[in-house]
Amino acid sequence: MNAASPYEVQELPEVTNGRDNSMRSEKFDVVILGGGNAGIGVTGPVRRAGMSVAMIESHDLGGTCPNRGCTPKKVLVAAGHALHEIERAAIHHISVGKPKLDWSALIDREKDLIKDIPANLARSMARRDVEVIKGHAAFAGPNAIRVGGRRLEARHIVIATGSKPRPLSIPGAEHMITSDEMLSERELPGSVIFVGGGVISLEFGHVYARAGADVTILEALPQLLPAMDVDAVAHPDRERAHRHSGQDGRRRETDRACE
């Protein structure tokens, strides 16, 4: 999944001789930049070691995975799987009518299931006595961070800011969206093109195809899921070939010009 960084870590120009004396410093043993899975994972062992901790996050606690990635995506994948099982009902001699998916209602359900995650994580951090600071962080010295009107100094600074998608300078780039937007799109598109044949594309492609959209995946390398072993990719490739007729909207395209 895309893990868009909610802030930029940068060196402030007004730092002189490695120190910024424009405001009084607050001392911590550890300052964590980023309130996602990695940053939250750090808080357990360092608090058990008796260290004082501050965590800086400008968006939702939990970061991409529970709020804009793995967790909400699983809600959509489960719906796609249910549609697949209904499609296979005849194998078990079960007669069913053609299912109809209410896409906007599915997106609403996804949002409802994840809406309490940041608040629950905030309570967890409070129980660990971790100070969570809302804002954008910037380095103010080798061991100092500025956030809002505060200056924090720490022996250890953990950078867990995640990543952000790389824009593509190709014709039509203005029509591109990321997985963040896909998880909030309440209107099911008639067709979708995925640039890249990795795990995220295949998972979302499966959901959209089961929902009735026409799905195309563009992959520059010889196989889908290029980071995986050839043997592991053989089964989904055989399934793709079997369904290439378009009966469920799935097809694969390989385009070496797409990088």
N, C-alpha and C positions, 0 to 999 in steps of 0.2 A: 504494500500500500504506500502512496505518497505520504511523506512525513514532513509537512511544511513547517519550517522553523518560524516561531512567532516573534523572534527578535533577532537583531544582528549584534554580534559581539565585536566591538571595535575599540580602538585606542583613542581616547579623547585628546584633542590637540592642545588643551590647556595644561596638560601634565608637564611639570618641570622637574628635571632630575629624577624622574621615576616616581614622583610623589605629587599628589594633588592636595594642597592644604587649604582649599577654599571652604571646606566644611569639616565638622568634627566626625571622626571615625567611630563606628561601632565595631566591636571585636567579636568574631566568631572563630571557632576552630575550622569549620567547613562552610563554604558558600557553594550552593549548587545552582547552576544556570540551566533551568529547564525543569518543568514539573511533569515530565512524561514518565513512562515505565522505567527508563534507565535512572533518571534522577530520583524517583521515589524509591527505587531499589537500593540506592546508596544509603538512604536515611536509616534503614534498619540496623545494619552493622555499626555505623558510626555512632548512632545514639546508644547502642548497647555498649559501645566502648567509652561512653561518657562524654562524647564531644558535643559541643553546641553547634547547631545547624540552622542556616537560613537558606530558603529555597526561593528563587525568583522565577516567576512565570507570568507571562503577559496575556495568556489566553486561558484555556480550560485546563485545570489539573487533570492529569492522566495523559495529556498529549494526544497524539494521533490515534493510537491503537484503540482505546475504548470510546473515543468521541467522534473520530472521523476516519476510522480504519477498520481494524479486525472485528470489533464487536458489532457495530451496525451492519457491516458487510455480511456477517453471519446470518442476520435476520433475512436479508435478501436471498442469500444462498439457500437457506432453509425453505423459502418459498419456491425457489427453482427446483429444489429436490422433490418437494411435494408434487409439483406439476409433472416431474419425470415419473414419479411413482404412479400417478393417475394414468399417465400415458401407457404404463406397463400393466395396467389392471387386467387387460384381456389375456395376458399370459396365465393369469390365475383364474381365467374363466369368469371374470367379473365384468359386468356390463355397466358402464358409466357414461354420462353425457360429457360433452366437451367442457372443460373448466374455463372460467373467465376470471382473470386476475384484475382486481381493482388496484392499479399501481399507486395512485395517490394515497389510498388508504394504507397500503403496505409501507410507504415512506413515512406516513404519520405514525404507524406502529413502531417502526424503527426508531424514530425520534423519541417516542414515549418511553421506550425501553432503556434508553441511554441518558435520559434527561437528568437523573439524580446522581450520575457517576461523579461529576466534579465536587458536588457538595459532600458526598460520602467520603471521597478522598481527602477533602479538607478536614473533616472530622477525624480521619485517621491520622493525618499529620499533626493535628492539635493534640491528640492522645500521645503521640511520640514527642511532643514538645518541640516540634520543628516550626520555626517561624516562616510562614509563607508570605512573600511580598509580591504584590501585583504590580507589574511594570516591565519596562524594557531595560535590560542590563547593558552596561558598557564598562570596559576596563578603565580604571582611573590610575593605574599603577601596576607594578608586578604582582602585588598581592592585595589589590584593592579594586572594588567594584562600585560603580555609581548606579543607582536606580532611583529615579525621581529626584527628590531632594535629599537623599540619604547616601552616605558613603560607608561601605562595609569593607573591613579588612579581615583576611582569613589566612591561616597557615596553608590551607588546602582549598583550591577552587576547582570544582568539577564542571566541565563543559559538557552538558548533555542536551544540546539545543536541537537535535534532530537534523533534518535536511529539508530542502525544498526542491520542487521540480525544475528541471532545466528547460527553458523555453526553446522551441525549435524555430529556426529561421527558414521556414518553408512556406510556399504559397498556401493560403488557407489557414495559417496559424491562428488567425483571429477567431476561428470557429472552435478552437480547442478548449477543452475544460479538463480539470484534473479529477481524481477520485473524490476529492472533497466536494466538488459541485455535484458529482453524480449521485452522491448519497443524499442530496437535498433536492434533486430534480423530481418534481411531483408529476411531471408529464412524461409518459413513456414515448420515446422517439420511435419513428418508423424504422430507422436504420442507424447503426452506430459503427464507426471505424475506430479500432484500437491501434495505436502506433506502438508496436512492441509486443512480442508474443511471450511475455513472462507470466508469472503466477497471477498477478493482479488482473491482467487482461483476460486470461482464461476464466477466472472466477466470475468476473463481471460479465464476460461474454456469455457464459453459461446461463446466468440469470436473465440477461436481456433476451437471449434466444428463446429460452423457455417461456418468457413473457410474450413472445410474438414478434420481436424486433428482428430485422435483418442485420446480422453481425458479420463484419469483416475484420480480420486481424492481419496487420502488416508486420512481418518479421524479416529482418535483413539476413539473418543466419539460416543455415539449411534446415534447422528443426525448430519447432516450438519449444518453449521452456529450455532455452539454450544453456542455462546454468546447471541443468540436471543431466544425469546419466542418460545415454541413448536408450538403454533398456527400460528405464523408468518412463520415458516419453513414448515408447512404442505403443502402449495401450491407448492413451488418448489420441494418438495419431491414427490408429486403426479405426477408432470410433469416429473420428473426424472424416476419414475417407468413406466410411460406411454411410455417413449422413450428408455427404457432399452434395447430394441431390437437392438440398435446400428445404427438406420437409420440415425442419425445425428452425430454419434461419441461420444455421451455423455453416461457416465455410472458412477456409484458410487461404491467405494470400502471402506469397513470399516476394518481397520487393527489396532488392539489394541497394536501390537508390535511396532508401529511407534509412537514415542514421540517427 
